[in-house]
Amino acid sequence: VMALRSVLRLHSWGRVLGTGRSATRTFSSGAAGAARRIKLYDTTLRDGTQGEGISLSLHDKLAIAERLDDMGFDYIEGGYPLSNEKDVAFFEQVRRLSLRHATVAAFGMTRRKSISASNDEGMLALLRSEAEVCTIVGKTWDFHVRDVLRVSLEENLEMIADSVGFVAASGRRVVYDAEHYFDGFLANEEHALATLRAAAAAGAESIALCDTNGGTMPAEVERLVRAAVEAVGPAVSVQVHCHNDCALAVANSLAAVSAGASVVQGTINGIGERCGNADLVSIAACLALKSGGAYSLLTPQSVPRLTELSRYVDDVANLTPNNGAPFVGRSAFAHKGGMHAHAMALAPESYEHLPPDTVGNTRRVLVSELSGKSNIAALTSTHGVVDSEVTKAVLAEVQRREALGYQYEAADASFALVVSKAMRNFTPHFKRIRYQVEVSGYGSIRHGSNTYARSAVDASHMEYERSEATVKLALPGGGYMHEVAEGNGPVAALDAALRKALEPTYPNLQDLHLTDYKVRVVRLPEGGAAGAEGGGAAPLHTVIAGTASAIRVIIDSRDRATAETFSTVGVGTNIIEASWRALVDAFEYKLSRDDAVWAQLEGHEPEAVEAGDVEARFAADWKTGRSVQRPANARHAAAQSAQPQPPPPPFEAREQQQS
């Protein structure tokens, strides 16, 4: 049955990719015949680092180089060896790597005016790098030649020829980067083409046509690339290097390939100066999957790993992934509208241009106030929901909560708890009696004197901050915990107090770590003042002057025991309450998941722990191979919970008990 389903799914997708009856959706690929090899030249380590806020350490650059080589990239431009010591060190250390596919390239400029190439420090730095390929950038636009270099057009041609010839004579392969080629061609076609011919005649094996300002349109790119291919002849390959200032870098690169370019330059995820470079991830996907087999590139196993590569580079560069990135973004195959989800259940190709797994991505069905029953059914089915009434209840609850400011698209764990509560199989592991958070800031550590008045720059000066949280929680069996903790900020203090109160009973919480925290103000329409918990709870939002606002917090967490990452959401009238709700969801999700695992190992459904049975929660720890040990005070905690305790306030009254 599974094999038949796979065949049917592939047959369905075959119609989209061109192997079935439907027409393929591709761009022009030239003459029919054997697939033409397209090489990818990655300049993430050089041009990519010119982007705002992007910096790579030497270790980062070497790690990315190894990953690019593993993916089958043809060229890796490591940097400009004359510019800084880090790039010099890169070329020294990259020689120690066992690269299997990629050729390392060093970047430099033509010789300076009025000096020979053999005496130019930039030329010598290229040779010292020992890179097999040297990419030399020169001026193609006569405007730059006269007004920036301030030399004659004839001397510019000599500088190009001398530089390329010197490096080629030293045994290196040379790529000539024709800076501003497209602008230069439109301004002075004769000189632009003369620069290409001068480089080719001096020994350049390849010419890179650069849309440096990123302002050329695809039709113009195709026409001017054809002119360059004709000018340099078949013995010299043509490359293209596009910038994204008009959001056309990928389109222009594909147009250049159609016109005869055989090498595409760019960066991973399109990072780079100003608006970025051509995104080699999107280009690789388009050439491999949308060309009807006209082109071959990378290695056969590389295209299904494009999502992995994209996220790896973002992670190394400490960049937030672009959820909307084509092919590899988290939202690239995300479906929100109910009509879309319904159609996707019947035929995936109805709203997807190719299967997500062909680029290593996954399909996601989102939940929101726009969701229909099809969205909810698709999502709840992963939680074992088959009852249509439960599906309706989840949909109604999600729509009600999103009207209050909640959003579950990026909070998978909180949504799982909503489903669990709708199925009536959720048992809380603790409940709030009250909490209190105190934040203090001091202008000087030494109080009671005028020291702060002399040392403080102004009233905003702070030398010491103190955040302290107090929590009082009710536990199963009638016991309660009352703890105080400090933290680096109010949310950290609240998290520390919660852990201090709960870890004696639930030591597996030691595996839970908060990895990210996001907050935003949500503006709500008038009338969204219902309580988040329903029933007779106090209003979550207060309407003021016809508008209501709320604070939404999303917390990302990681379970060290399972390596699972998940997100939870909380909404409140202030950042502390919103953070509390997100923290509680994270704790409850972790504990509920562990209960399910332990119950499965024991062969029964999870159930609430009665008074005196705290140790039962740890009985199956050894079977899971977990790193968390049984706490020394577990028996003491069990004994304490069995002792008579002052009764806590009823759970239903907790909203009224808030300070």
TAVEN-V160885 format. One record per pair of residues at least 4 apart in sequence whose C-alpha atoms are under 7 Angstrom apart, sorted by the first residue. I is the first residue (numbers start at 1). J is the second residue. Records with the same first field share a line. If there is no record, write none. Layout:
I->J + J
This chain:
1->5
2->6
3->7
4->8
5->9
6->10
7->11
8->12
9->13
10->14
11->15 + 20
13->17 + 349
14->18 + 19 + 20
15->19 + 20 + 21 + 22
16->22 + 24 + 349 + 353 + 354
17->24
18->22 + 23 + 24
25->290
26->290 + 291 + 292
27->291
28->258
29->258 + 291 + 294
30->258
35->293 + 294 + 295 + 296
36->294 + 295 + 296
37->295 + 296 + 297
38->262 + 263 + 295 + 296 + 297
39->74 + 262 + 263 + 264 + 297
40->73 + 74 + 75 + 263 + 264 + 265
41->73 + 74 + 75 + 76 + 263 + 264 + 265 + 266
42->75 + 76 + 77 + 265 + 266 + 267
43->47 + 48 + 76 + 77 + 265 + 266 + 267
44->48 + 49 + 267 + 268
45->49 + 61 + 77 + 78 + 79
46->77 + 78 + 79
47->272
48->267 + 271 + 272
49->54 + 55 + 272
50->54 + 272 + 273
51->271 + 272 + 273 + 274 + 276
52->273
54->317
55->317
56->60 + 61 + 317
57->61
58->62 + 86 + 90
59->63
60->64 + 316
61->65
62->66 + 94
63->67
64->68 + 313
65->69 + 76
66->70 + 99
67->71
68->72 + 73
69->73 + 99 + 100 + 101 + 102
71->298 + 299 + 302
72->101 + 102 + 298 + 299
73->101 + 102 + 298
74->101 + 102 + 103
75->102 + 103 + 104 + 105
76->102 + 103 + 104 + 105
77->104 + 105 + 106 + 107
78->104 + 105 + 106
79->87 + 106 + 107
80->87 + 106 + 107 + 108
81->87 + 88 + 106 + 125 + 126 + 129
82->122 + 125
84->88
85->89
86->90
87->91
88->92 + 129
89->93
90->94
91->95 + 129
103->132
104->131 + 132 + 133
105->131 + 132 + 133 + 134 + 135
106->126 + 131 + 133 + 134 + 135
107->134 + 135 + 136
108->122 + 126 + 135 + 136 + 137
109->122 + 136 + 137 + 138
110->136 + 137 + 138 + 159 + 160 + 163
111->117 + 120 + 122 + 123 + 159 + 163
112->120
115->119 + 120
116->120
117->123 + 162 + 163 + 166
120->124
121->125
122->126
123->127
124->128
125->129
126->134
132->172 + 173
133->172 + 173 + 174
134->172 + 173 + 174 + 175
135->174 + 175 + 176 + 177
136->175 + 176 + 177
137->176 + 177 + 178 + 179
138->160 + 177 + 178 + 179
139->144 + 145 + 178 + 179
140->178 + 179 + 180 + 181 + 184 + 192 + 195
141->145 + 180 + 181 + 183 + 184 + 192
142->146 + 153 + 184 + 188
143->147
144->148 + 149
145->149 + 150 + 151 + 152 + 153 + 156
146->150 + 151 + 152
151->155 + 156
152->156
153->157
154->158
155->159
156->160
157->161 + 195 + 198
158->162
159->163
160->164 + 198 + 199
161->165 + 198 + 199 + 202
162->166
163->167
164->168 + 174 + 199 + 202 + 203 + 204
165->169 + 202 + 203
166->170
167->171 + 172
168->172 + 173 + 174 + 203
173->205
174->204 + 205 + 206
175->204 + 205 + 206 + 207 + 208
176->199 + 204 + 206 + 207 + 208
177->207 + 208 + 209 + 210
178->207 + 208 + 209 + 210
179->209 + 210 + 212
180->184 + 210 + 211 + 212
181->185 + 192 + 209 + 210 + 211
182->186 + 211 + 224
183->187
184->188 + 189 + 192
185->189 + 192
188->192
189->193
190->194
191->195
192->196
193->197 + 228 + 231
194->198
195->199
196->200 + 207 + 232
197->201 + 231 + 232
198->202
199->203 + 204
200->204 + 205 + 232 + 236
205->236 + 237
206->236 + 237 + 238 + 239
207->237 + 238 + 239
208->238 + 239 + 240 + 241
209->239 + 240 + 241
210->240 + 241 + 242
211->216 + 241 + 242 + 243
212->242 + 243
213->243
214->242 + 243 + 244 + 245 + 246
215->245 + 246
216->220 + 221
217->221
218->222 + 251 + 252 + 255
219->223
220->224
221->225 + 252 + 255 + 256
222->226 + 255 + 256 + 259
223->227
224->228
225->229 + 256 + 259
226->230 + 259 + 260
227->231
228->232
229->233 + 238 + 260
232->236
237->262
238->261 + 262 + 263
239->261 + 262 + 263 + 264
240->253 + 256 + 261 + 263 + 264 + 265
241->264 + 265 + 266
242->249 + 252 + 253 + 277 + 278
243->249 + 276 + 277 + 278
244->248 + 249 + 275 + 276 + 277 + 278
245->275
248->252
249->253 + 277 + 278
250->254 + 278 + 279 + 283
251->255
252->256
253->257 + 264
254->258
255->259
256->260 + 261
257->261 + 262
266->270 + 277 + 278 + 279 + 280
267->271 + 277 + 278 + 279 + 280
268->279 + 280 + 281 + 310
269->279 + 280 + 281 + 310
270->276 + 277 + 278 + 279 + 280
271->276 + 277
272->276 + 277
279->283
280->284
281->285 + 306
282->286 + 326 + 327
283->287
284->288
285->289 + 303
286->290 + 291
287->291 + 295
288->295 + 296 + 297
291->295
298->302
302->306
303->358 + 359
304->357 + 358 + 359 + 360
305->309 + 359 + 360
306->310 + 328 + 359 + 360
307->311 + 328 + 359 + 360 + 361
308->312 + 360
309->313
310->314
311->315 + 321
312->316
313->317
314->318 + 319 + 320 + 321
315->319
322->329
323->329 + 330 + 331
324->329 + 330 + 331 + 332
325->329 + 332
326->332
327->332 + 359
328->332 + 359 + 361
333->356 + 362 + 363 + 364
334->363 + 364 + 365 + 366
335->340 + 341 + 364 + 365 + 366
336->365 + 366 + 367 + 370 + 371
337->341 + 370 + 371 + 372
338->342 + 370 + 371 + 372 + 373 + 374 + 375
339->343
340->344 + 351
341->345 + 365 + 374 + 375
342->346 + 374
343->347 + 350
344->348 + 350 + 351
348->352
349->353 + 354
356->360 + 361 + 362 + 363
357->361 + 362
365->375 + 378 + 379
366->375 + 409
367->371 + 375 + 376 + 408 + 409
368->398 + 399 + 402 + 407 + 408 + 409
369->398 + 399 + 402
371->375 + 376
372->376
373->377
374->378
375->379
376->380 + 391 + 395
377->381 + 391
380->384 + 385 + 419
381->385 + 386
387->391
388->392
389->393
390->394 + 422 + 423
391->395
392->396
393->397 + 422
394->398 + 418 + 419 + 422
395->399
396->400
397->401
398->402
399->403
400->404
401->405 + 406 + 532
402->406 + 407
403->528
404->524 + 528
405->522 + 524 + 550 + 552 + 571
406->552 + 571
408->412 + 415
410->567
411->415 + 567 + 568 + 569
412->416 + 566 + 567 + 568
413->417 + 566 + 567 + 568 + 589
414->418 + 568 + 569 + 585
415->419
416->420
417->421 + 589
418->422
419->423
420->424 + 425 + 426
421->425 + 426
427->608
429->475 + 476 + 588
430->473 + 474 + 475 + 476
431->473 + 474 + 475
432->472 + 473 + 474 + 654
433->472 + 473 + 474 + 654 + 657
434->471 + 472 + 657 + 658
435->470 + 471 + 472
436->469 + 470 + 471 + 659
437->468 + 469 + 470 + 490
438->467 + 468 + 469
439->466 + 467 + 468 + 490
440->465 + 466 + 467
441->462 + 464 + 465 + 466
442->462 + 463 + 464 + 465
443->452 + 456 + 461 + 462 + 463 + 464
444->451 + 452 + 462 + 463 + 464
445->463 + 464
446->451
450->454
451->455
452->456
456->461
457->461
467->486 + 487 + 488 + 489 + 490 + 493
468->485 + 486 + 487 + 490 + 493
469->484 + 485 + 486 + 493 + 494 + 497
470->483 + 484 + 485 + 497
471->482 + 483 + 484 + 497 + 498
472->480 + 481 + 482 + 483
473->480 + 481 + 482
474->478 + 479 + 480 + 481 + 648
475->479 + 480
476->609 + 610 + 611
477->610 + 611 + 641
478->647
479->641 + 645
481->501
482->501
483->497 + 500 + 501
484->497
485->493 + 496 + 497
486->493 + 496
487->492 + 493 + 496
488->492 + 493
489->493
490->494
491->495 + 576 + 579
492->496
493->497
494->498
495->499
496->500
497->501
498->502
499->503
502->506
503->507 + 509
504->633 + 634 + 637
505->614 + 634 + 637
507->631
508->628
511->559 + 560 + 561
512->557 + 558 + 559 + 560
513->557 + 558 + 559
514->556 + 557 + 558
515->556 + 557 + 558
516->555 + 556
517->554 + 555 + 556
518->553 + 554 + 555
519->552 + 553 + 554
520->551 + 552 + 553
521->549 + 550 + 551 + 552
522->549 + 550 + 551 + 552
523->548 + 549 + 550
524->528 + 547 + 548 + 549
525->547 + 548
526->543 + 546 + 547 + 548
529->539 + 540 + 541 + 542 + 543
530->539 + 540
531->537 + 538 + 539 + 540
532->540
533->537
537->655
538->655
540->572 + 573
541->548 + 549 + 550 + 573
542->548
543->547 + 548
544->548
550->571 + 572 + 573
551->571 + 572 + 573 + 574 + 575 + 578
552->570 + 571 + 572 + 578
553->569 + 570 + 571 + 578 + 579 + 582
554->567 + 568 + 569 + 570 + 582
555->567 + 568 + 569 + 582
556->566 + 567 + 568
557->565 + 566 + 567
558->563 + 564 + 565 + 566
559->563 + 564 + 565
561->626
568->582 + 585 + 586
569->582
570->578 + 579 + 581 + 582
571->578 + 581
572->577 + 578
573->577
574->578
575->579
576->580
577->581
578->582
579->583
580->584
581->585
582->586
583->587
584->588
585->589
586->590
587->591
588->592
589->593
590->594
591->595
592->596
593->597
594->598
595->599 + 606
596->600 + 606
597->601
598->602 + 620
599->603 + 604 + 605 + 606
600->604
609->613 + 614
611->641 + 642
612->638 + 639 + 641 + 642
613->638
614->638
615->619 + 634 + 635 + 638
618->630
620->624
621->625 + 626
622->626
633->637
634->638
635->639
636->640
637->641
638->642
639->643
649->653
653->657
654->658
